[in-house]
Amino acid sequence: MPLVVRPANADELVRAEELVTRSINDLTVRHGFGPIATSRSPDFQAFCLRDDPRGVWLAEDDGEIAGFALSWVSDRLWFLAELFVAPGRQGQGVGNALLDRTMQHASQAGATEKCLITFAFNVVSQGLYVRHGLLPRVSILLCTAERESLVRHAQDPALRTTPIQNTAADFEMLRGLDFATLGVSREKHHRYLLANPMVEGIFFEDGGERVGYAYVAATGHIGPLAVMHAPAMPGAFRAALAMAIAKGAPQISVFVPGTSEALAIAASQGMRFTLPMVLMSWREFGDWTRYLPRNPGFM
Ligand SMILES: CC(C)(COP(=O)(O)OP(=O)(O)OC[C@H]1O[C@@H](n2cnc3c(N)ncnc32)[C@H](O)[C@@H]1OP(=O)(O)O)[C@@H](O)C(=O)NCCC(=O)NCCS
């Protein structure tokens, strides 16, 4: 039976994410990083599908999922959150066919910016994206540390934190910070994060002025984090680390762009670089000295 590329349904997301996990682990084991992915509930994928089904595609061969792609659009930004092909089906044009479909989503939605985050060691994905006009721009490193080792370096944070509330004023502030750092609004994504009881969203305050925001998960993961001005990044990053430590999870993790001062702080605190990623975009996009993405799918 020929390969069929078609829109995915909500009840197929669990199986699609199983394929994503298999594909990631096959890649990372081949490159010496070991199996890094575990199966998770496809909450963000389901949110994206409900929000805009034009970005969610499945490649199917004889009833088996051969590949899966998911893109979201926020404001004028198209972001490729996932593109994965089953290990035995790679190099046969499946990824290319899925990417074509998700890129149609960008033009249908009127997006003028295109961006994604992929594995820095995957020459195949980078080659495919370059052929579609997206170039590698910024290195992003997953930094991790045992909570106990970070406690030894912790300093009292200089910035105050206050919770993000579900008010028009707070959403206006988030919008201003996203425009300053990314040039686009991500209101629906803030609503998604703020609805998750396992994630805490806060503003950083300096002398009564709000200078940034961050989300810190109960799992010890930090991000996204954004600051209005680059000089606020060190203070904001230290305050986010202190919050993550206070959560008590055994491991702290955060994706840090190579252009951000936060990377030197992470290294000086003994955090290890555990996964090299790279941000690719159609043209220069975002100020990565002032923004730490949540992960390669959410950005
Ligand atoms: C990356 C991935 C999605 C691509 O899908 P695929 O079905 O294997 O890719 P395709 O066969 O459609 O196309 C691959 C293209 O990469 C290009 N490519 C392969 N190796 C390359 C290299 N070393 N340098 C430059 N380009 C390269 C090829 O030219 C090929 O295009 P062509 O056959 O038209 O010439 C798939 O390999 C995969 O799932 N990899 C593991 C997970 C992953 O990294 N996903 C991306 C996450 S963002």
Ligand as a Chemical Component Dictionary entry (heavy atoms), coordinates in Angstrom:
data_LIG
# 
_chem_comp.id                   LIG 
_chem_comp.type                 NON-POLYMER 
_chem_comp.pdbx_formal_charge   0 
_chem_comp.three_letter_code    LIG 
# 
loop_
_chem_comp_atom.comp_id 
_chem_comp_atom.atom_id 
_chem_comp_atom.alt_atom_id 
_chem_comp_atom.type_symbol 
_chem_comp_atom.charge 
_chem_comp_atom.model_Cartn_x 
_chem_comp_atom.model_Cartn_y 
_chem_comp_atom.model_Cartn_z 
_chem_comp_atom.pdbx_ordinal 
LIG C1  C1  C 0 15.042 14.239 10.213 1  
LIG C2  C2  C 0 13.957 13.328 9.653  2  
LIG C3  C3  C 0 12.602 13.801 10.130 3  
LIG C4  C4  C 0 13.996 13.436 8.124  4  
LIG O1  O1  O 0 13.032 12.575 7.572  5  
LIG P1  P1  P 0 13.454 11.514 6.436  6  
LIG O2  O2  O 0 12.230 10.861 5.954  7  
LIG O3  O3  O 0 14.547 10.670 6.952  8  
LIG O4  O4  O 0 14.052 12.520 5.354  9  
LIG P2  P2  P 0 13.849 12.537 3.778  10 
LIG O5  O5  O 0 14.227 11.211 3.204  11 
LIG O6  O6  O 0 12.507 13.041 3.419  12 
LIG O7  O7  O 0 14.867 13.689 3.351  13 
LIG C5  C5  C 0 16.114 13.789 3.950  14 
LIG C6  C6  C 0 16.890 14.846 3.231  15 
LIG O8  O8  O 0 18.026 15.222 4.026  16 
LIG C7  C7  C 0 19.117 15.446 3.147  17 
LIG N1  N1  N 0 20.334 14.968 3.799  18 
LIG C8  C8  C 0 20.584 13.749 4.289  19 
LIG N2  N2  N 0 21.818 13.699 4.768  20 
LIG C9  C9  C 0 22.346 14.935 4.583  21 
LIG C10 C10 C 0 23.608 15.516 4.875  22 
LIG N3  N3  N 0 24.584 14.810 5.446  23 
LIG N4  N4  N 0 23.808 16.804 4.551  24 
LIG C11 C11 C 0 22.825 17.547 3.968  25 
LIG N5  N5  N 0 21.619 17.033 3.656  26 
LIG C12 C12 C 0 21.388 15.746 3.967  27 
LIG C13 C13 C 0 18.910 14.610 1.907  28 
LIG O9  O9  O 0 19.307 15.382 0.823  29 
LIG C14 C14 C 0 17.438 14.302 1.922  30 
LIG O10 O10 O 0 16.773 14.971 0.914  31 
LIG P3  P3  P 0 16.754 14.311 -0.585 32 
LIG O11 O11 O 0 16.604 12.849 -0.389 33 
LIG O12 O12 O 0 15.579 14.966 -1.232 34 
LIG O13 O13 O 0 18.036 14.665 -1.185 35 
LIG C15 C15 C 0 14.173 11.838 10.049 36 
LIG O14 O14 O 0 15.406 11.407 9.526  37 
LIG C16 C16 C 0 14.128 11.620 11.552 38 
LIG O15 O15 O 0 13.072 11.373 12.100 39 
LIG N6  N6  N 0 15.298 11.699 12.231 40 
LIG C17 C17 C 0 15.413 11.476 13.639 41 
LIG C18 C18 C 0 14.663 12.493 14.464 42 
LIG C19 C19 C 0 14.969 13.942 14.141 43 
LIG O16 O16 O 0 16.083 14.395 14.192 44 
LIG N7  N7  N 0 13.941 14.707 13.832 45 
LIG C20 C20 C 0 14.021 16.126 13.617 46 
LIG C21 C21 C 0 13.593 16.807 14.871 47 
LIG S1  S1  S 0 13.409 18.549 14.653 48 
# 
loop_
_chem_comp_bond.comp_id 
_chem_comp_bond.atom_id_1 
_chem_comp_bond.atom_id_2 
_chem_comp_bond.value_order 
_chem_comp_bond.pdbx_ordinal 
LIG C1  C2  SING 1  
LIG C2  C3  SING 2  
LIG C2  C4  SING 3  
LIG C2  C15 SING 4  
LIG C4  O1  SING 5  
LIG O1  P1  SING 6  
LIG P1  O2  DOUB 7  
LIG P1  O3  SING 8  
LIG P1  O4  SING 9  
LIG O4  P2  SING 10 
LIG P2  O5  DOUB 11 
LIG P2  O6  SING 12 
LIG P2  O7  SING 13 
LIG O7  C5  SING 14 
LIG C5  C6  SING 15 
LIG C6  O8  SING 16 
LIG C6  C14 SING 17 
LIG O8  C7  SING 18 
LIG C7  N1  SING 19 
LIG C7  C13 SING 20 
LIG N1  C8  SING 21 
LIG N1  C12 SING 22 
LIG C8  N2  DOUB 23 
LIG N2  C9  SING 24 
LIG C9  C10 SING 25 
LIG C9  C12 DOUB 26 
LIG C10 N3  SING 27 
LIG C10 N4  DOUB 28 
LIG N4  C11 SING 29 
LIG C11 N5  DOUB 30 
LIG N5  C12 SING 31 
LIG C13 O9  SING 32 
LIG C13 C14 SING 33 
LIG C14 O10 SING 34 
LIG O10 P3  SING 35 
LIG P3  O11 DOUB 36 
LIG P3  O12 SING 37 
LIG P3  O13 SING 38 
LIG C15 O14 SING 39 
LIG C15 C16 SING 40 
LIG C16 O15 DOUB 41 
LIG C16 N6  SING 42 
LIG N6  C17 SING 43 
LIG C17 C18 SING 44 
LIG C18 C19 SING 45 
LIG C19 O16 DOUB 46 
LIG C19 N7  SING 47 
LIG N7  C20 SING 48 
LIG C20 C21 SING 49 
LIG C21 S1  SING 50 
# 
